[in-house]
């Protein structure tokens, strides 16, 4: 559906306003789809993001600050997210031996298994979301969004 119809807004002040609103609306739409997929697994999209960051460490622990730097939503409370994941047995949280003020986080086997089960579902969601775009168009969209942020 066109943005004009979704927002019941017959016109915009210009192409930049339309692009801005379209980007925000589409981002919220995409996050709602991801949240809906994750809900049966009792994790949020922010928790999923933390798990993916930790899996990318390939078994090496990482500190909270490094997790926060890599998060999609950097305003999330990484400490709270990690604690919720720890209580579910999906991550471990240990004091660093070299610096007792530093906390190191690692994904557990249970966390890795959860991601393994979510991977095909997320892949299907991505394919369904971009079914009207070719791979080249999806790459062009991604490149354009990178340029917007520079």
C-alpha positions as CSV (number, residue, x, y, z in Angstrom):
1,X,0.0,0.0,0.0
2,X,1.2,3.5,-0.8
3,X,2.3,5.7,2.1
4,X,-0.3,8.3,1.2
5,X,-3.0,5.6,1.8
6,X,-1.4,4.2,5.0
7,X,-1.2,7.6,6.6
8,X,-4.3,9.0,4.9
9,X,-2.2,11.9,3.8
10,X,-3.0,13.0,0.2
11,X,0.2,15.0,-0.2
12,X,3.5,15.8,1.5
13,X,5.4,19.1,1.7
14,X,8.0,17.6,-0.6
15,X,10.0,14.5,-1.5
16,X,12.2,14.7,1.6
17,X,9.3,14.8,4.0
18,X,7.7,11.8,2.2
19,X,11.0,9.9,2.3
20,X,11.5,10.7,6.0
21,X,8.0,9.6,6.9
22,X,8.2,6.5,4.6
23,X,11.5,5.5,6.3
24,X,10.1,5.8,9.8
25,X,6.8,4.1,8.9
26,X,8.6,1.2,7.1
27,X,11.0,0.8,10.0
28,X,8.2,0.5,12.5
29,X,6.3,-1.9,10.2
30,X,9.4,-4.1,9.9
31,X,10.0,-4.1,13.6
32,X,6.4,-5.1,14.3
33,X,6.9,-8.1,11.9
34,X,10.1,-9.1,13.7
35,X,8.5,-8.7,17.2
36,X,5.6,-10.8,16.1
37,X,7.9,-13.6,14.9
38,X,9.9,-13.5,18.2
39,X,7.0,-13.3,20.6
40,X,6.4,-17.1,20.8
41,X,10.0,-17.5,21.8
42,X,9.6,-15.0,24.6
43,X,12.4,-12.6,23.4
44,X,12.3,-9.1,22.2
45,X,13.9,-7.8,19.0
46,X,16.5,-6.0,21.2
47,X,17.3,-9.3,23.0
48,X,17.5,-11.1,19.7
49,X,20.0,-8.4,18.6
50,X,22.2,-9.0,21.6
51,X,22.1,-12.8,21.0
52,X,23.2,-12.2,17.4
53,X,26.0,-9.9,18.5
54,X,27.2,-12.6,21.0
55,X,27.0,-15.3,18.4
56,X,29.2,-13.2,16.1
57,X,31.9,-13.3,18.9
58,X,32.4,-17.1,18.1
59,X,32.6,-18.1,21.7
60,X,34.7,-15.1,22.9
61,X,33.1,-13.0,25.7
62,X,32.4,-9.3,25.1
63,X,31.8,-6.5,27.5
64,X,28.5,-4.5,27.9
65,X,30.0,-1.4,26.3
66,X,31.0,-3.3,23.1
67,X,27.5,-4.8,22.9
68,X,25.9,-1.4,23.2
69,X,28.1,0.0,20.4
70,X,27.0,-2.8,18.1
71,X,23.2,-2.7,18.8
72,X,20.7,-1.6,16.2
73,X,18.9,0.5,18.9
74,X,21.7,2.1,20.8
75,X,19.3,3.6,23.3
76,X,18.4,0.2,24.6
77,X,19.5,-0.6,28.2
78,X,22.1,-3.3,27.5
79,X,22.5,-4.2,31.2
80,X,18.8,-4.9,31.5
81,X,18.6,-6.9,28.3
82,X,21.6,-9.0,29.2
83,X,20.1,-9.7,32.7
84,X,16.9,-10.9,31.1
85,X,18.8,-13.2,28.8
86,X,20.9,-14.5,31.7
87,X,17.7,-15.3,33.6
88,X,16.5,-17.3,30.6
89,X,19.8,-19.2,30.5
90,X,20.7,-17.8,27.1
91,X,23.8,-15.9,28.1
92,X,26.4,-15.9,30.9
93,X,27.7,-12.9,32.7
94,X,31.1,-13.1,34.4
95,X,33.4,-10.6,36.0
96,X,36.6,-10.1,34.0
97,X,39.6,-11.6,35.8
98,X,42.0,-8.8,34.7
99,X,39.6,-6.0,35.6
100,X,37.0,-6.8,38.3
101,X,34.9,-3.7,37.3
102,X,34.4,-5.1,33.8
103,X,31.7,-7.7,33.1
104,X,32.0,-10.1,30.2
105,X,29.0,-11.6,28.4
106,X,28.9,-14.8,26.4
107,X,26.2,-16.8,24.6
108,X,25.3,-20.2,26.0
109,X,24.5,-23.4,24.0
110,X,20.9,-22.8,24.8
111,X,21.2,-19.3,23.2
112,X,22.9,-20.7,20.2
113,X,20.2,-23.3,19.8
114,X,17.5,-20.7,20.0
115,X,19.3,-18.6,17.2
116,X,19.7,-21.8,15.1
117,X,15.9,-22.3,15.3
118,X,15.2,-18.7,14.6
119,X,17.6,-18.4,11.6
120,X,15.3,-20.0,9.0
121,X,12.3,-18.1,10.3
122,X,14.1,-14.8,10.0
123,X,15.4,-15.7,6.6
124,X,11.8,-16.4,5.5
125,X,10.7,-13.1,7.0
126,X,13.3,-11.3,5.0
127,X,12.4,-13.0,1.8
128,X,8.7,-12.3,2.3
129,X,9.4,-8.7,3.2
130,X,11.5,-8.1,0.1
131,X,9.6,-10.4,-2.3
132,X,8.8,-7.5,-4.6
133,X,12.5,-6.4,-5.0
134,X,15.2,-8.1,-6.9
135,X,18.5,-8.8,-5.1
136,X,20.0,-5.8,-7.1
137,X,17.1,-3.6,-5.9
138,X,17.6,-4.7,-2.3
139,X,21.3,-3.9,-2.5
140,X,20.5,-0.5,-4.1
141,X,18.1,0.2,-1.2
142,X,20.7,-0.8,1.3
143,X,23.3,1.4,-0.4
144,X,20.9,4.3,-0.5
145,X,20.1,4.0,3.2
146,X,23.9,4.0,3.9
147,X,24.2,7.2,2.0
148,X,21.3,8.8,4.0
149,X,23.2,8.1,7.2
150,X,26.5,9.7,6.0
